[in-house]
């Protein structure tokens, strides 16, 4: 008996400050209608709240939430700064960056240069296109995990 198994990937969206990038990312992910569990992990309550309002299934806030969940999920998405210690005006602690960087999860990062890191070739790409590309990467990853 052949049965198609539909996986429910756990996708963590990590963001700080007001959660603007995370909110937009969640809205775009929701539009794919894939059966994903979207987990909003904010460095502060404002970011978490905004991401939950945009459609995340659950949310948690702070360093411990990010560190604990980093190895419990399949995909981590967010701005490049989430893997740079002390970025986002100090909101990304070294423990957070280490946990995210060492996680076995696929990391799909938005190359934003606000953390003194430039990704060659991305300077003239607008935010909407970067977010669309990130969602396409997620969809591609999801499609490779189906049986």
N, C-alpha and C positions, 0 to 999 in steps of 0.2 A: 504494500500500500504506500503510494507516494503522497506525501503531504508537504505542502510548503510551510516552512516555519518562518514566521515573521518575528524578527528580533525587535526588542524594544531597547534600543541603545540609551544609555544614560549619558547625557550631554550636559556638562557644567559650563555655564557662562560666567566668567569672572570679570568683575569690573569694580572701579572705585569712583571717587568723587560723587557725581550725580547719577552715575550709571547710564549715561546717554548712549554710549557705544553698545553696551549690553542690551539696553532696551530696543534699539534699532535692530540689533542682531537677532534677538528673540522674535520680533515681529516678522522678520524675513524668514526665519526658520519655521515659524508656525504656518506661513503661507505654503510651505512644501507639503503639508498634510501627512508627513511621515509619522509613524508611531514612535515618537521619541519621548523620553522623560527629560524635560528641561529643568535643570537645577540652577537656580540663581545663587551665586556665591559672591556677596558684596564685601568689600573691605570696610564698608560702613553701612548703617541702616538705610540711609537715603538711597544708595545704589541698589541695595537688595530690594527695597520697596518698589522702586521704579521698574526693576526687572520683573518682579512678580506681577505688577499691574500690566505689563506688556504680554503676559501669558505664560510665565514659567510655572511649572507644576508645583514646585516647592522652592524655598529659599532659606539661606542661613547667612549669618554675618560674622565677620571677624577672622582673625588669624587662625584660631583653632578650627573653625569650621572648614576653612580652605585646606589646612594641613591634613585634617582627618579624612576629608572627602577626596583628596587628590588621587588616592589609589583605589577608590571605589567606583570610578566612573570609566567610561569608554573613550570619551572625547572631551577635551578641554578647549574652550574657545574664549577669546578675549583679545585685548590690545597686546602688542608685543611687550609692553611694559610689565606685564604680570610675571615675566621671568627675569626681570632686572631688579635686584635688591634696592630698596629705598626709592624706587620710582613712584610715580603718581603722587608727587609731593610728600613722599615718605610713607604713603599708605601701604606699599608692598614691602613687607618686612623680609629680611633675609630668610627666615623660616618658610614664609609663603613661597618665595621665588625658588627655594631649594625643593620644596615639596612638589611644586608644579613642574619644575624642570626634570625631576627624577621620577615623576609619575610614568607609569607604563601606558597611560592614555595617549591617544593621538592628540597632538596639539595643533590647532588651527589658529594662528595668531594674525591679528590685523596689524600691518606694519605702519604704525604711527610713530613719528619721530620726536615725540615730546619727552623722551627719556635719554636724550643724547646718543641715540643709536639710529643711524641712517641705513636703510636697506636700498642698495643700488637699484635703480630702475623703477622705483615707486614714487618718486617725487611729484610727477605730473598726473598721478592717478587720484581721482576724487574718492571721498569716503564711501559714497554709495556703491561705486564699482568695486572697491575693496571688500565691502560687506557682501555684495553679490558673489564675488569670487569665493569668499570664505564659505558661504552657504553651498555653493556648487561643490566645493571640496567635501563638505559634510555629506551631501547627497551621494556623491561618488563613493565615499567610504561606506555609507549605509548599504548601498547597492552591492558592494563586494562582500558584505557579511551575510547576505541572504543565502539560504540553502535551497 
